[in-house]
Amino acid sequence: MAKTNPPALMNELSEKFSPSNDIIFKPLQMEGNTVYIFYLKSVIDGAKLQGMIIKPFFEMKSNVNFKSYIESLPDLNGMKSGDELLVEITKGNILIAIEDEFYLIDLKLVNSSDVQQTLMEPTVYGPQLALSEDLDTNLNIIRQRYHEPTLKFEMHQLKDKAHQPVAIIYDEKTVKQSVLKKIKENLNDIDVTLIQSAGDLQLHLNGSKITLFPTLILTERPDRISYNLAAGKVVIMINGSPHALIAPVVFFDFMLSMEDNYHTFWITTFTLVLRYIGLIICLILPAMYVAVTSYTPDVLRTELALTVAGSRLGVPYPSFIEVIFMLIFMEFLTEASIRLPKAISATATTVGGLILGTAATEAALTSNIMIIIVSAVAITSFVIPISEMSFSIRICRYLLIIYTTLFGTLGLILGSLGLVMFLANKRSFGEPYLKMYWRGEKAEVKGQTKE
């Protein structure tokens, strides 16, 4: 709160917002009592304004009673000055002047508070509702699922032009303080023009925009958030985005689906093994095809080697060009399935894939074996539960093909070892990327250890 001439301050604010036509600056008067209000009509909830401010004013007998009423409101915010005051008004705060005292009341109009269905990480047995685009709604969802009194919400504000609030969420009992400190430092160091979503924020928190493997998980599932909070991790949310960021992470976190928590041990183990087999097939199979057909066909059984060689009769170029050609067209189909309207995407990509495969084999542009390999790679690409890791593996697949083309089977082996060494030296907010468990979460969740 500050003391100054109310009309003078609000006239100054009107000039700064001018020529916007949603500026409202008017007095409320009754029996000698006068109160000034200033707000932007486009971001204010009119029903709240009428019920919380205008109606109570005309029911109060004096400014003293109205001032006591305003000071008791739960949506009362601390008074700001200068540019901070302008930002708060654009966020949906109303400025009220009672005599020489000023108050900021949060009356913002929220049109994005509906909780959405899970789209990126669907499950059969798990919760079907995800998050919303309103930060307050998301914080409420987490509170409803995680009832520990040690759960903490810290609010930060980015330095971009959107000035969106960012919430850092953690369990004070299990969080690692060095990781929490590192995340706060990275948030404070972000200096960009505009950030509109959690995915955009993730690019700047990764440490480098050209990094291949993500160091945070982008999720839409409240149950995944709750499990990771219990494991001592930090969750980051930004207003206006229906996703949350989880940090730090290890490679194996990207291979876990929330469905694993709702099945028995053997079913979960079986599906995990399938995912890792799919990961290996997606990453290595195309490069292995190049290595076997072009450099070391003798590693195959004679019958299989003859079958592979027979299928490539008439193909006018080396196997690595064949592999690159088919994989690129598979990427085109995948991208088309994402960008096309849902009503036609499945039909268009399925028919396109069938026609492409049939025509390519009949025209001797590729072998039948290659069609099988590309189909297997396409299927296994979507076995990885987290899409960011799926994209990273798809890029690494091409790197291994290049190494194999240049150096043969030895290149495939060295490229695979180099990838493992790269991951072993990678860090996520100071934590090893290939760490099997996150600092002994099971013991910490049970309260057996605490830092």
PEZI-V403244 format. One record per residue. N is the residue number from 0. PHI is phi in degrees with one decimal (none if undefined). Layout:
N;PHI  N;PHI
This chain:
0;none  1;-139.2  2;-116.0  3;-166.7  4;-75.9  5;-55.6  6;-60.4  7;-64.4  8;-63.8  9;-72.3  10;-65.4  11;-64.2  12;-64.5  13;-61.7  14;-65.8  15;-70.8  16;-84.7  17;-62.2  18;-99.4  19;-59.7  20;-94.3  21;-103.9  22;-79.2  23;-123.3  24;-135.9  25;-152.3  26;-94.0  27;-109.5  28;-128.9  29;-162.7  30;51.4  31;85.1  32;-93.3  33;-130.1  34;-131.4  35;-104.2  36;-128.4  37;-139.1  38;-162.7  39;-104.1  40;-61.4  41;-73.1  42;-118.1  43;-101.8  44;-80.0  45;-61.3  46;-65.6  47;-65.0  48;-60.8  49;-66.1  50;-78.0  51;-98.0  52;-117.5  53;-68.3  54;-62.0  55;-60.0  56;-61.7  57;-75.3  58;-93.8  59;-80.4  60;-91.7  61;-153.5  62;-65.4  63;-64.1  64;-65.4  65;-66.7  66;-64.4  67;-63.4  68;-64.3  69;-62.4  70;-67.9  71;-92.7  72;-69.0  73;-70.8  74;-92.2  75;-72.9  76;-109.1  77;-68.7  78;-69.1  79;-112.8  80;-143.5  81;63.2  82;-65.0  83;-62.6  84;-65.8  85;-61.9  86;-63.7  87;-62.3  88;-67.8  89;-67.5  90;-81.8  91;111.6  92;-94.0  93;-106.3  94;-94.9  95;-117.9  96;-113.8  97;-114.7  98;58.9  99;-111.5  100;-108.9  101;-115.8  102;-136.7  103;-110.5  104;-116.3  105;-81.0  106;-128.5  107;-64.2  108;-90.5  109;-109.6  110;-107.7  111;-126.2  112;-90.3  113;-69.9  114;-77.5  115;-93.9  116;-79.5  117;-68.3  118;-119.3  119;-78.1  120;-128.0  121;-71.1  122;-134.2  123;-88.8  124;-100.7  125;-81.5  126;-58.7  127;-101.6  128;-94.7  129;-104.3  130;-109.2  131;-118.8  132;-92.1  133;-101.2  134;-62.9  135;-61.7  136;-63.9  137;-65.2  138;-64.0  139;-64.0  140;-61.5  141;-68.1  142;-60.1  143;-69.7  144;-102.3  145;-133.8  146;-99.5  147;-78.6  148;-67.9  149;-84.0  150;-70.8  151;-119.1  152;-116.6  153;-116.4  154;-98.7  155;-127.2  156;-127.2  157;-71.6  158;-93.3  159;-79.0  160;-74.8  161;-77.3  162;53.2  163;-75.0  164;-72.0  165;-122.2  166;-104.3  167;-103.4  168;-118.5  169;-160.1  170;-95.8  171;-59.3  172;-75.2  173;-114.6  174;-70.1  175;-89.9  176;-64.7  177;-64.7  178;-68.2  179;-60.5  180;-64.4  181;-63.8  182;-64.6  183;-63.4  184;-63.6  185;-63.6  186;-64.1  187;-69.5  188;-84.0  189;-70.2  190;-138.2  191;-127.9  192;-71.0  193;-155.1  194;-130.3  195;-115.9  196;-151.2  197;-66.2  198;-64.0  199;-65.4  200;-64.3  201;-60.1  202;-59.3  203;-85.0  204;-86.4  205;-64.5  206;99.6  207;-151.0  208;-72.9  209;-99.3  210;-65.8  211;-85.1  212;-104.5  213;-70.2  214;-106.8  215;-136.7  216;-100.3  217;-95.3  218;-133.1  219;-115.9  220;-99.1  221;-62.8  222;-68.9  223;-64.0  224;-61.8  225;-64.7  226;-60.7  227;-74.7  228;-63.2  229;-65.6  230;-84.5  231;93.6  232;-91.4  233;-111.3  234;-112.4  235;-121.1  236;-128.0  237;-122.7  238;-65.1  239;94.1  240;-129.2  241;-86.1  242;-129.7  243;-126.5  244;-108.4  245;-119.4  246;-147.9  247;-78.7  248;-133.0  249;-115.2  250;-56.3  251;-70.5  252;-62.5  253;-75.1  254;-99.0  255;-98.6  256;-105.8  257;-63.9  258;-61.8  259;-62.8  260;-80.6  261;-113.2  262;-120.6  263;-72.7  264;-57.9  265;-70.8  266;-67.3  267;-63.3  268;-61.4  269;-62.3  270;-68.8  271;-65.2  272;-61.2  273;-59.8  274;-65.1  275;-70.0  276;-63.4  277;-61.1  278;-59.6  279;-66.2  280;-62.9  281;-60.9  282;-83.5  283;-105.5  284;-56.7  285;-60.9  286;-66.5  287;-65.4  288;-61.5  289;-63.2  290;-63.0  291;-73.1  292;-75.3  293;-101.1  294;-123.7  295;-131.1  296;-67.2  297;-71.7  298;-75.2  299;-89.1  300;-60.9  301;-57.7  302;-62.2  303;-68.1  304;-61.4  305;-66.0  306;-63.7  307;-64.2  308;-64.5  309;-66.5  310;-70.1  311;-95.9  312;-62.6  313;92.0  314;-73.2  315;-85.7  316;-144.1  317;-62.7  318;-65.7  319;-68.6  320;-68.4  321;-60.3  322;-65.4  323;-59.9  324;-58.2  325;-72.1  326;-68.1  327;-63.3  328;-68.6  329;-65.6  330;-65.0  331;-60.7  332;-64.6  333;-63.3  334;-64.6  335;-64.4  336;-65.1  337;-79.7  338;-86.3  339;-70.6  340;-57.7  341;-59.6  342;-64.4  343;-121.0  344;-62.1  345;-63.4  346;-65.2  347;-63.3  348;-73.0  349;-64.6  350;-63.7  351;-60.9  352;-64.8  353;-64.1  354;-64.2  355;-61.9  356;-63.9  357;-64.8  358;-66.3  359;-65.9  360;-72.0  361;-67.9  362;-87.4  363;59.5  364;-86.0  365;-155.0  366;-95.0  367;-64.3  368;-61.6  369;-65.5  370;-62.4  371;-63.5  372;-64.3  373;-63.7  374;-63.9  375;-63.3  376;-65.4  377;-62.8  378;-66.9  379;-70.7  380;-62.3  381;-98.8  382;-77.3  383;-69.8  384;-64.6  385;-99.3  386;-65.3  387;-60.5  388;-70.4  389;-60.9  390;-63.7  391;-62.9  392;-64.9  393;-63.4  394;-70.6  395;-61.1  396;-58.0  397;-71.1  398;-63.0  399;-66.4  400;-63.4  401;-64.5  402;-60.5  403;-67.5  404;-62.8  405;-81.1  406;-125.9  407;73.8  408;-61.2  409;-62.0  410;-64.5  411;-62.2  412;-66.3  413;-66.3  414;-63.7  415;-65.7  416;-64.8  417;-62.5  418;-64.3  419;-64.0  420;-64.9  421;-61.9  422;-67.3  423;-66.7  424;-94.0  425;-81.7  426;-127.2  427;-117.2  428;53.0  429;89.9  430;-100.4  431;-58.8  432;-73.2  433;-101.4  434;-68.1  435;-68.6  436;-127.3  437;-89.2  438;38.8  439;66.8  440;-62.1  441;-59.6  442;-68.3  443;-70.2  444;-62.3  445;-80.7  446;81.5  447;-85.4  448;-132.8  449;-161.8  450;-94.6
